[in-house]
Amino acid sequence: MTLKIFFQGGRAETLTKRIKEKQKSVSIKKYRNIRELNLGILLFAVVFIYLIVTVIMYLTDDQISVYEVREGSIVRDDSYTGLVLREEITVPAEGNGYVSYYQNENTKVKAGSNIYALSAETLDTQSTSASEDNSTSEALNAEVQTTIAGQLQSFNEVYHSTDFSSVYSLKNEITEALQNAYSETRTSQLDAVINASGQNVTSYKTTQDGIVAFSYDGYESLTKDTFNEESFDRTVYESTTLNDQSELSAGDPAYRLITSEDWSVIVPLDDSTAQELTDREISTIQVRIEKDRETLRASFSIIERDGKYYGCLDFDNSMIRYAQDRFLSIELILEAENGLKIPKSSVIEEDFYVIPEAYLTTGGNSSSQGVMVMEGSGNAVFRSVNIYNTTDDGDVYLSRDEIEEGTTLIMPDSNETFTVGETKPLQGVYNINRGYAVFNKVSILCENDEYYIVQEGDTYGLSNYDHIVQDGEGIDPDEVVFQ
C-alpha cells in the first residue's frame, strides 16, 4: 500500500514537472495593432485650427470700415424771426359810413383808382341785382383769357432753357393780368350794387400808385432808423383787419397803401454771429422764408443800436407775397455747397515732397510720368513716380515713399538740378477701389459736425461712388483692404 502511494505520488510529481517545463518552452508575445492614418480627420483639424486663428485675429485686429462716396450737399443756416419794414401808409377815411371796397386784398392800383365807397347803410353786395352786369364780367374774362393766351404764345416762341429766369417774369405778368381783371370785375359789380341800392354813396380814389391792403398795426411808420428792441416784442403786437361793410368814422384807417416794391427784414443777431458776418464781409446773402419755403437773395448789412446787433436784409422783389406779414420766420443760409459728401473721420493730412513741375518728364517703355534722377556715377536715370497734386504755382506733390530726401533731379533738356527736400502737407483720404489704400487729395468746400463737402472733379481727387476708408488714421498707405 505504501509503495502504491509513493508511485502515484512520484508519477504525479513527474507529470507536474513536465507540464511546467512545457509551459516554459512556449513563448507568448503581444503585438500592438497598427492604426492607419485618417486623412479626413487631419484635414478637418487643420481647417478648424485655421478658423479659430482667423476668428481670433478678426476680433483682435482693428476693423476697417468702408464708406461709399456720394454726391450731397451741406447747408448751414440760422433761423430768426424778422421784423418786416416797408414804405407804407395808412389812409384815413374821409367821411362816416359803412365801407365797401372796390379792390381785392393785395392788389396793385394806379393813382386815381376807386378804392372804397361809404354809404349811410350797409350795401347788399350779395344781391342778385349784381347779375345785371354779368355780360360785362364775361367780356372781361374773355379779354383776360385772350391776353394770357397771347403772352403764353409769345413766351413759347422765344423761350430757351438757358434763360429759365424768364419763367418768373411770365408768372408775374400773368398774375398782374388776373389781378387787374378781378379788380375790374369787382369794381363793375360794386357799381351795380350801388346803383341798385338807391342810396347816396360816395366813392373815394387813391392819390398814388401802390398795393392796397386792408389791415394795419401801427408799425407803418417804422423805419431802419426808428426801430428798437421793443419792436420785436410780439406779446404786445396787435393787427387790425378792415372788413367790407364795417362802419368807419372820419379819420379812422380806411386802408393801407404800400408804395414801393423795396422792403426790408430786420433780424436780431448775437455778438458772435455778427462778428463772423462782419469778418466775412458779406454783402449779399441767401434767405429762405419759412412761410412758403421760398428762397430769395438779399443785400445784407449790419446795424448796431443800443449795444445790440441786427442784420438788415434788403429785397427789391416779392414784397406782395408778404404784404400782410409784419413778422417772418426766416433762415439765413450762411453756407450752401454741393459736391461729394464724406465723413470727417476719413480725412487725414500727409506730408509730400514738392518739386517744380518743370522737372517732370516721360520715359521708359510707357507714357508714365516721372523724373530724371542723378546717380552717384553722374548718370541720369528715369524713375516713374505717382503724382498726388499739382498747383497753379507749378508745384508737384510726390510721395515720400517713392523718392528719398536729398535726391538730385535733373531738368529735362537742361543742366539745371533740384534737390528733393521741401515738404508740404496735403489733406486727403485713402481710396480702396483697387483693393489697397491709395491716397487721394480732397478740397474741402464746407462742413458740418460729421461731414465734409469736397470738390468733385479734381484731377487727383475723388469721384462719385468711390470707396474710401472711413477711419483714415487706422490704415497705412498701400495696405491691402478686403471689401
C-alpha positions as CSV (number, residue, x, y, z in Angstrom):
1,M,0.0,0.0,0.0
2,T,2.7,2.3,0.8
3,L,4.6,1.6,-2.5
4,K,1.5,2.3,-4.5
5,I,1.0,5.7,-2.9
6,F,4.7,6.5,-3.5
7,F,4.4,5.5,-7.0
8,Q,1.4,7.5,-7.7
9,G,2.9,10.5,-5.9
10,G,6.2,10.2,-7.9
11,R,4.3,9.9,-11.1
12,A,2.2,12.9,-10.2
13,E,5.3,14.9,-9.3
14,T,7.0,13.8,-12.6
15,L,3.9,14.9,-14.6
16,T,3.8,18.3,-12.8
17,K,7.4,18.9,-13.7
18,R,6.8,18.1,-17.4
19,I,3.9,20.5,-17.6
20,K,5.9,23.3,-16.1
21,E,8.8,22.6,-18.5
22,K,6.4,22.7,-21.5
23,Q,5.0,26.0,-20.3
24,K,8.4,27.4,-20.1
25,S,9.3,26.3,-23.7
26,V,6.2,28.1,-25.2
27,S,6.8,31.9,-25.7
28,I,3.7,34.1,-26.0
29,K,4.3,37.7,-27.3
30,K,1.7,40.5,-27.5
31,Y,1.8,42.9,-30.5
32,R,0.2,46.4,-30.8
33,N,-2.3,47.0,-33.5
34,I,-1.0,49.3,-36.3
35,R,-3.6,52.1,-37.0
36,E,-3.9,53.7,-40.4
37,L,-3.7,57.5,-40.9
38,N,-7.2,59.1,-41.3
39,L,-6.7,61.9,-43.9
40,G,-10.2,63.4,-43.4
41,I,-9.7,63.9,-39.7
42,L,-6.4,65.6,-40.3
43,L,-7.9,68.0,-42.9
44,F,-10.8,68.8,-40.5
45,A,-8.3,69.6,-37.7
46,V,-6.2,71.9,-39.9
47,V,-9.3,73.8,-41.1
48,F,-10.7,74.0,-37.6
49,I,-7.4,75.5,-36.3
50,Y,-7.3,77.9,-39.2
51,L,-10.8,79.1,-38.5
52,I,-10.1,79.6,-34.8
53,V,-6.9,81.6,-35.6
54,T,-8.8,83.7,-38.2
55,V,-11.6,84.5,-35.8
56,I,-9.2,85.5,-33.1
57,M,-7.3,87.7,-35.5
58,Y,-10.5,89.3,-36.7
59,L,-11.7,90.0,-33.2
60,T,-8.3,91.4,-32.0
61,D,-7.4,93.4,-35.1
62,D,-8.8,96.9,-35.9
63,Q,-11.7,96.7,-38.3
64,I,-11.6,98.7,-41.5
65,S,-14.9,100.3,-42.3
66,V,-15.6,101.3,-45.9
67,Y,-17.6,104.3,-47.0
68,E,-19.1,104.8,-50.5
69,V,-18.6,108.4,-51.7
70,R,-21.9,110.0,-52.9
71,E,-22.9,113.4,-54.1
72,G,-24.5,115.5,-51.5
73,S,-24.8,119.0,-50.0
74,I,-24.5,120.8,-46.7
75,V,-26.5,123.8,-45.8
76,R,-25.6,125.8,-42.8
77,D,-28.4,128.1,-41.8
78,D,-29.6,130.0,-38.8
79,S,-33.3,130.7,-38.0
80,Y,-34.6,134.1,-36.9
81,T,-37.9,135.9,-36.5
82,G,-37.5,139.1,-38.6
83,L,-39.3,142.4,-38.4
84,V,-40.7,143.5,-41.8
85,L,-40.3,147.1,-42.8
86,R,-41.9,148.7,-45.9
87,E,-42.7,152.0,-47.4
88,E,-46.4,152.2,-46.5
89,I,-49.0,154.5,-45.1
90,T,-52.5,154.1,-43.5
91,V,-55.0,156.2,-45.4
92,P,-57.7,157.7,-43.2
93,A,-61.4,157.6,-44.1
94,E,-62.7,160.9,-45.5
95,G,-66.2,160.5,-44.1
96,N,-68.6,158.5,-42.0
97,G,-70.5,155.4,-43.1
98,Y,-70.3,151.8,-44.0
99,V,-67.3,150.9,-46.2
100,S,-67.4,148.9,-49.4
101,Y,-64.2,148.1,-51.1
102,Y,-63.7,148.2,-54.8
103,Q,-60.4,146.3,-54.7
104,N,-59.3,142.9,-53.7
105,E,-56.6,142.3,-51.0
106,N,-53.0,142.9,-52.1
107,T,-54.0,144.4,-55.5
108,K,-51.8,146.8,-57.4
109,V,-53.7,150.1,-58.0
110,K,-52.9,153.2,-60.0
111,A,-53.4,156.7,-58.8
112,G,-57.0,157.8,-59.4
113,S,-58.4,154.2,-59.0
114,N,-61.5,153.8,-56.8
115,I,-60.6,152.2,-53.5
116,Y,-63.7,152.3,-51.3
117,A,-67.1,153.8,-51.0
118,L,-69.0,155.0,-47.9
119,S,-72.8,154.6,-47.5
120,A,-75.3,155.6,-44.8
121,E,-76.5,152.0,-44.6
122,T,-74.8,148.7,-45.5
123,L,-74.9,147.6,-49.1
124,D,-76.2,144.1,-50.1
125,T,-73.2,143.0,-52.1
126,Q,-74.7,139.5,-52.3
127,S,-77.8,140.8,-54.1
128,T,-78.8,139.2,-57.3
129,S,-79.1,142.6,-58.8
130,A,-75.4,142.5,-59.5
131,S,-76.1,139.8,-62.0
132,E,-77.2,142.5,-64.4
133,D,-73.5,143.2,-65.0
134,N,-72.7,139.6,-65.9
135,S,-72.2,140.4,-69.5
136,T,-69.5,142.9,-68.6
137,S,-67.8,140.3,-66.4
138,E,-67.9,137.7,-69.1
139,A,-66.4,140.2,-71.6
140,L,-63.6,141.0,-69.1
141,N,-62.9,137.3,-68.6
142,A,-62.8,136.7,-72.3
143,E,-60.4,139.6,-72.7
144,V,-58.0,138.5,-70.0
145,Q,-58.0,134.9,-71.4
146,T,-57.0,136.3,-74.8
147,T,-54.3,138.4,-73.2
148,I,-52.9,135.5,-71.3
149,A,-53.0,133.2,-74.3
150,G,-51.1,135.8,-76.3
151,Q,-48.5,136.1,-73.5
152,L,-48.0,132.3,-73.4
153,Q,-47.6,132.1,-77.1
154,S,-45.1,134.9,-77.3
155,F,-43.1,133.3,-74.4
156,N,-43.1,129.9,-76.0
157,E,-41.7,131.3,-79.3
158,V,-38.7,132.8,-77.6
159,Y,-38.1,130.6,-74.6
160,H,-34.7,128.9,-74.2
161,S,-33.7,126.6,-71.3
162,T,-30.7,128.7,-70.6
163,D,-32.9,131.6,-69.6
164,F,-35.1,130.0,-67.0
165,S,-35.5,133.2,-65.1
166,S,-37.9,134.4,-67.8
167,V,-40.4,132.0,-66.4
168,Y,-40.7,134.1,-63.3
169,S,-41.3,137.2,-65.4
170,L,-44.1,135.4,-67.3
171,K,-45.6,134.4,-63.9
172,N,-45.6,138.0,-62.7
173,E,-47.2,139.2,-66.0
174,I,-50.0,136.6,-65.8
175,T,-50.6,137.4,-62.1
176,E,-50.9,141.1,-62.8
177,A,-53.3,140.5,-65.7
178,L,-55.5,138.3,-63.4
179,Q,-55.4,140.8,-60.6
180,N,-56.4,143.6,-63.0
181,A,-59.3,141.5,-64.3
182,Y,-60.5,140.7,-60.9
183,S,-60.3,144.4,-59.8
184,E,-62.3,145.5,-62.9
185,T,-64.9,142.8,-62.2
186,R,-65.2,143.7,-58.6
187,T,-65.5,147.4,-59.5
188,S,-68.2,146.8,-62.0
189,Q,-70.1,144.6,-59.6
190,L,-69.9,147.1,-56.8
191,D,-71.1,149.9,-59.2
192,A,-74.1,147.7,-60.0
193,V,-74.9,147.2,-56.3
194,I,-74.6,150.9,-55.6
195,N,-76.9,151.8,-58.5
196,A,-79.5,149.2,-57.3
197,S,-79.3,150.4,-53.6
198,G,-80.8,153.8,-54.3
199,Q,-78.5,155.3,-51.6
200,N,-76.3,158.3,-51.7
201,V,-72.9,156.6,-51.9
202,T,-69.6,158.4,-52.1
203,S,-66.6,156.8,-53.7
204,Y,-63.0,157.6,-52.9
205,K,-59.9,157.3,-55.0
206,T,-56.2,156.7,-54.2
207,T,-53.9,159.6,-54.8
208,Q,-50.8,157.5,-55.7
209,D,-49.8,154.1,-57.1
210,G,-49.2,151.2,-54.8
211,I,-50.5,148.0,-53.4
212,V,-53.7,148.2,-51.3
213,A,-54.1,146.1,-48.1
214,F,-56.9,146.0,-45.7
215,S,-55.1,145.7,-42.3
216,Y,-53.0,147.9,-40.1
217,D,-50.9,147.5,-37.0
218,G,-49.4,150.9,-36.1
219,Y,-45.9,149.9,-37.4
220,E,-46.5,151.5,-40.8
221,S,-44.2,154.5,-39.9
222,L,-41.4,152.3,-38.6
223,T,-38.1,152.6,-40.4
224,K,-34.5,151.3,-40.2
225,D,-33.7,154.5,-38.2
226,T,-36.5,154.2,-35.7
227,F,-37.0,150.5,-34.8
228,N,-35.7,149.3,-31.4
229,E,-35.5,146.2,-29.3
230,E,-39.1,146.6,-28.2
231,S,-40.3,146.4,-31.8
232,F,-39.6,142.7,-31.8
233,D,-41.9,142.0,-28.8
234,R,-44.7,140.0,-30.3
235,T,-46.6,139.7,-27.0
236,V,-47.8,143.3,-27.3
237,Y,-48.3,143.2,-31.1
238,E,-51.8,143.7,-32.5
239,S,-53.1,143.8,-36.1
240,T,-56.5,145.1,-37.1
241,T,-58.3,143.7,-40.2
242,L,-60.6,146.0,-42.2
243,N,-63.7,144.2,-43.3
244,D,-66.2,145.0,-46.0
245,Q,-69.4,146.6,-44.8
246,S,-67.8,147.6,-41.4
247,E,-68.6,151.1,-40.0
248,L,-66.0,153.8,-40.2
249,S,-65.7,157.3,-38.8
250,A,-63.8,160.1,-40.4
251,G,-60.2,159.8,-39.6
252,D,-60.3,156.0,-39.0
253,P,-57.8,154.0,-41.1
254,A,-59.7,153.0,-44.3
255,Y,-56.9,151.0,-46.0
256,R,-53.1,150.6,-46.1
257,L,-51.2,151.5,-49.2
258,I,-47.7,150.1,-49.9
259,T,-45.9,152.5,-52.2
260,S,-42.7,150.6,-53.1
261,E,-41.5,147.2,-54.1
262,D,-38.5,147.6,-51.9
263,W,-38.8,146.1,-48.4
264,S,-36.5,145.0,-45.6
265,V,-36.4,142.4,-42.8
266,I,-34.5,143.2,-39.6
267,V,-33.2,140.2,-37.6
268,P,-31.5,140.3,-34.2
269,L,-28.0,138.8,-34.1
270,D,-25.9,137.6,-31.2
271,D,-22.4,139.0,-30.9
272,S,-20.5,136.0,-32.3
273,T,-22.7,135.8,-35.4
274,A,-22.5,139.5,-36.1
275,Q,-18.7,139.3,-35.8
276,E,-18.5,136.3,-38.1
277,L,-20.6,138.0,-40.8
278,T,-18.6,141.2,-40.4
279,D,-15.3,139.4,-40.8
280,R,-16.6,137.6,-43.9
281,E,-17.6,141.0,-45.4
282,I,-20.9,139.5,-46.7
283,S,-22.8,142.0,-48.9
284,T,-25.5,139.6,-50.1
285,I,-27.0,136.5,-48.5
286,Q,-29.4,133.8,-49.4
287,V,-32.6,133.7,-47.3
288,R,-35.3,131.0,-47.0
289,I,-38.7,132.2,-45.8
290,E,-40.5,129.6,-43.7
291,K,-44.0,130.7,-44.7
292,D,-43.8,129.3,-48.2
293,R,-40.2,127.9,-48.3
294,E,-39.3,130.5,-50.9
295,T,-35.6,131.2,-51.3
296,L,-34.6,134.8,-52.1
297,R,-31.3,136.7,-52.2
298,A,-31.0,139.9,-50.2
299,S,-28.5,142.7,-49.8
300,F,-27.0,142.4,-46.3
301,S,-25.7,144.9,-43.8
302,I,-25.3,145.0,-40.0
303,I,-26.9,147.7,-37.8
304,E,-25.7,148.4,-34.3
305,R,-28.1,150.0,-32.0
306,D,-28.1,150.4,-28.2
307,G,-25.3,147.8,-27.9
308,K,-27.3,145.3,-29.9
309,Y,-26.6,143.9,-33.4
310,Y,-29.2,143.5,-36.1
311,G,-28.9,142.0,-39.6
312,C,-30.6,144.1,-42.3
313,L,-31.9,142.2,-45.3
314,D,-33.0,144.4,-48.2
315,F,-35.2,143.0,-51.0
316,D,-36.4,144.5,-54.3
317,N,-39.0,141.9,-55.3
318,S,-41.6,139.5,-54.0
319,M,-42.9,142.1,-51.5
320,I,-46.5,141.5,-52.4
321,R,-46.3,137.9,-51.2
322,Y,-45.7,139.1,-47.7
323,A,-47.7,142.3,-47.7
324,Q,-49.9,141.0,-44.8
325,D,-47.0,140.0,-42.6
326,R,-45.2,142.1,-40.0
327,F,-43.0,139.2,-38.7
328,L,-41.5,136.5,-40.8
329,S,-39.6,133.4,-39.7
330,I,-36.6,133.2,-42.0
331,E,-33.4,131.2,-42.3
332,L,-30.1,132.8,-43.2
333,I,-28.2,130.4,-45.4
334,L,-24.7,131.1,-44.4
335,E,-23.2,128.3,-46.4
336,A,-24.7,126.0,-49.1
337,E,-22.3,123.8,-51.1
338,N,-22.9,120.9,-53.4
339,G,-20.2,118.3,-54.0
340,L,-19.0,114.9,-52.7
341,K,-20.1,114.1,-49.1
342,I,-17.5,112.3,-47.0
343,P,-17.1,111.6,-43.2
344,K,-14.7,113.9,-41.4
345,S,-13.1,110.8,-39.9
346,S,-11.9,109.8,-43.4
347,V,-9.8,112.9,-43.9
348,I,-6.1,112.8,-42.9
349,E,-3.1,115.0,-43.6
350,E,0.2,113.8,-45.0
351,D,3.4,115.5,-45.9
352,F,4.6,115.2,-49.5
353,Y,7.8,116.2,-51.3
354,V,7.3,119.3,-53.5
355,I,9.2,119.7,-56.7
356,P,8.9,122.1,-59.6
357,E,6.6,120.9,-62.4
358,A,9.4,121.6,-65.0
359,Y,11.2,118.5,-63.7
360,L,8.5,116.1,-64.7
361,T,9.1,114.1,-67.9
362,T,8.0,110.8,-69.5
363,G,10.3,107.9,-70.2
364,G,10.9,104.2,-70.3
365,N,8.7,102.0,-72.4
366,S,5.5,103.8,-71.5
367,S,4.0,107.2,-71.3
368,S,4.1,107.2,-67.4
369,Q,5.3,110.4,-65.8
370,G,8.5,110.5,-63.8
371,V,11.7,112.4,-63.0
372,M,15.3,112.1,-64.1
373,V,17.4,111.1,-61.1
374,M,21.2,111.7,-60.9
375,E,23.0,108.6,-59.7
376,G,26.3,108.5,-57.9
377,S,28.1,107.8,-61.1
378,G,26.7,111.1,-62.6
379,N,24.4,109.3,-64.9
380,A,20.7,110.4,-65.2
381,V,18.2,107.6,-64.7
382,F,14.4,107.8,-65.3
383,R,12.3,107.0,-62.3
384,S,8.5,106.7,-62.6
385,V,6.6,108.5,-59.8
386,N,2.9,108.9,-58.8
387,I,1.6,112.5,-58.7
388,Y,-0.8,113.4,-55.9
389,N,-1.4,117.0,-56.6
390,T,-0.4,120.0,-58.8
391,T,-0.9,123.7,-58.0
392,D,-1.3,126.8,-60.1
393,D,2.1,127.9,-58.8
394,G,3.7,124.9,-60.6
395,D,4.3,122.7,-57.6
396,V,4.1,118.9,-57.9
397,Y,3.4,116.7,-54.9
398,L,5.3,113.3,-54.7
399,S,5.1,110.6,-52.1
400,R,8.0,110.4,-49.6
401,D,7.9,106.6,-50.1
402,E,8.8,106.8,-53.8
403,I,11.7,109.2,-53.6
404,E,14.4,109.9,-51.0
405,E,15.2,113.2,-49.3
406,G,18.4,114.7,-50.8
407,T,17.8,113.0,-54.3
408,T,19.1,115.2,-57.1
409,L,16.8,115.7,-60.0
410,I,17.8,116.9,-63.5
411,M,15.5,119.1,-65.5
412,P,14.9,117.6,-69.0
413,D,16.8,119.1,-71.8
414,S,18.8,121.2,-69.3
415,N,21.7,121.1,-66.9
416,E,19.6,122.6,-64.0
417,T,19.2,120.4,-60.9
418,F,16.9,120.3,-58.0
419,T,17.5,118.7,-54.6
420,V,14.4,117.0,-53.1
421,G,13.8,118.0,-49.5
422,E,10.9,120.5,-49.1
423,T,7.6,119.1,-47.9
424,K,4.1,120.4,-47.8
425,P,1.0,119.0,-46.1
426,L,-1.9,117.8,-48.2
427,Q,-5.4,116.8,-47.0
428,G,-6.8,113.6,-48.4
429,V,-8.4,110.2,-47.9
430,Y,-7.5,106.6,-48.6
431,N,-9.2,105.3,-51.7
432,I,-9.6,101.5,-51.8
433,N,-11.2,100.9,-55.2
434,R,-8.2,98.7,-56.2
435,G,-8.2,96.6,-53.0
436,Y,-5.4,98.6,-51.4
437,A,-5.1,102.0,-49.8
438,V,-4.2,104.8,-52.3
439,F,-4.1,108.5,-51.1
440,N,-6.4,110.9,-52.9
441,K,-6.4,114.6,-52.1
442,V,-9.6,116.4,-51.2
443,S,-10.5,120.1,-51.5
444,I,-12.9,120.9,-48.7
445,L,-15.8,123.3,-49.6
446,C,-17.8,123.3,-46.3
447,E,-18.5,121.2,-43.3
448,N,-20.9,120.4,-40.5
449,D,-20.4,118.4,-37.3
450,E,-19.9,115.0,-39.1
451,Y,-19.3,115.5,-42.8
452,Y,-17.3,117.5,-45.3
453,I,-18.4,118.6,-48.8
454,V,-15.4,118.2,-51.1
455,Q,-14.8,119.3,-54.6
456,E,-15.9,116.9,-57.3
457,G,-13.9,116.5,-60.5
458,D,-10.4,117.3,-59.1
459,T,-7.7,115.6,-61.3
460,Y,-6.2,113.8,-58.3
461,G,-9.3,113.8,-56.2
462,L,-12.4,111.6,-55.6
463,S,-15.3,110.7,-57.9
464,N,-18.9,109.7,-57.2
465,Y,-19.2,106.1,-55.9
466,D,-15.6,105.8,-54.9
467,H,-14.9,103.6,-51.9
468,I,-12.8,105.1,-49.1
469,V,-11.7,104.2,-45.6
470,Q,-14.0,105.6,-43.1
471,D,-11.3,106.0,-40.4
472,G,-8.2,107.4,-42.2
473,E,-6.0,107.2,-39.2
474,G,-6.5,103.4,-38.9
475,I,-4.7,102.3,-42.1
476,D,-1.3,102.6,-43.7
477,P,-0.6,103.5,-47.4
478,D,-0.8,100.5,-49.8
479,E,-2.3,98.4,-47.1
480,V,-4.5,95.6,-48.6
481,V,-8.2,96.0,-47.8
482,F,-10.8,93.5,-48.5
483,Q,-14.2,95.0,-49.0
